[in-house]
Amino acid sequence: MRGALLIVAAFAVLAVPLAAPAEAPIYGGTITCTPKSSKPARICSLAANPRAIFRAFEERNVRYRVCVDKPHAKSRCRSRRTGRRGHRSRAAINLTRPGRYTVTWRVNGKRVKRRGFRARAPRVFVNGDSLAVGTRPYLPRALPGWPVAQSTSISRQAGDGAGVLRAQGRNLAQIIFVSLGTNGSAGASDYFRDAVRAVMHVAGPERCVVWANIVRPGAYERLNAILAAENRRRRNLVVFDWASMARRNPGWFAPDGVHPNATGYEARARGIAEKIRDCLNL
């Protein structure tokens, strides 16, 4: 009787169907943050140069379409070919603003893969005087999705700039906008030069500093010339040419020739934002 039970049990084990082997993928889709990388990414810096990688494992020269959905923009699609079987076909993704990006791959009109990632903007820190106070509400609107922290004071002097940055400690942002120098004397050339160099020293060579030049009646071209000279010495110092904008738009300004109206402040913020974006290419 016991032997019979063992035989029945053995047949029962044999009767259990074996699990089917997992099917090998036909297509593969990956997002990477750099052109040569193969490492999948979920978050890329806005300064990155990401790629949408597609692979066909069973065929060669597969024609496919890759479509990218961007934040607050229409989907853009392109046709590509894979080349040899298993080859990584790479398509560049142009990052336009922070937010969620979705990549879809289609073969013969059918969606075969979809991947998403986020583009993250670097942090921005504003260190400025009364002109920075005026642009304070407009700058975040000109940089949608960018994390912007602002420290502004109506009477702040250029010599105070480095200390404001030091107070940030390790939390100091990757991009710094400076609006300082208007409150100083036009003849204080050495003072202004030292102030610029002190700010650049605290920022270090890896951060990008955008500094607005000065608009004020008097011989402030001297200080602007100092700022331009320091700009030529340093790759990571970018000058926002507020003086040129002011010359082209005199109607923006109050009688003091320094502080613009709301239209001027909004335009100033847009110009600052453009220069901040330039930091991504340094």
Secondary structure, DSSP 8 states (H G I E B T S, - for coil): -HHHHHHHHHHHHHHS---------SEEEEEESSTT--S--SEEETT---EEEEEESS-SS-EEEEEEE-TTS--EEEEEE--STT--EEEE----SSEEEEEEEEETTEEEEEEEEEEE---EEEEESHHHHHHTTTHHHHSTT--EEEEE-TT--GGGHHHHHHTTGGG--SEEEEE-STTS-TT-HHHHHHHHHHHHHHH-TTSEEEEE----TTTTHHHHHHHHHHHHH-TTEEEE-HHHHHHH-GGGB-TTSS-B-HHHHHHHHHHHHHHHHHGGG-
